């Protein structure tokens, strides 16, 4: 029963959702291009460029008058045969870097782009330092670290003889 | 003891991050430097509001420091700004208006009603000069030095306090 009412509600609400979506689209004019490739570039550019009046809307999504002006300029420049880069430059020279959703890599933004990689390198160094220190500590605890070359060789000889001995004993036991 | 202090490093980094982000919260996201600072005032060829047959271009702004104010009859804050602009004109500041995306009739009526502080108002019905200036909402003001270079940009309306605290000192600075 509950499922049934939920379905009914959904069906009743559907036209509202569809219509409001249509209304939102209707506010933004359609640009016609002869070349289908330009349509795609227009879509890309208007979603990459940011409306200067709005906090977080691309010019392709915004209803504000300035976004409409910018869309019209993007379309005009595309028809003029300008490259994406040239069109972006035209917008940045007027509205500043704010107009780009992806900040460009230059002398003022290398920190912004480089910081994540820098942090990874620092993190790796810290982990490496911890691991190396722990390994050294373990070596010291196992006692080998304190021996000189002569003692170490003696230790090796003793342990190998012991191993050989135990091996021999085991073999004795196994052979009836 | 030294080991203990090292443990505080992450906390310190965290504190720096908190201060950085907290300051960002209080910042006005609309307050951005114009992309046109220290650049030539864009070229234009527009008629004046008063006389449709009188064409003006960039040479209008050469020779003395000028405050270019972008306004429109449709813009409510422009009305609030007019008393301050009149006060600036009284102080001897040269003002040039840009009647942005307006009709001649409405623009003239606006000046009749609220006073006319401008030596001349350029008529920009399509917003082309506004676009080249990167204007995304009137009122906006640009201080242009005697060589026609943009030196200061004021977004939004000039408050009575701004007149004495910001605009007049800037004008003095660039007059020298």
Interface residues (C-beta under 8 A of the other chain):
Chain A: X52 X53 X55 X64 X65 X66 X69 X73 X92 X93 X94 X95 X96 X97 X98
Chain B: X29 X32 X33 X34 X35 X36 X101 X127 X131 X132 X133 X134 X135 X136 X137
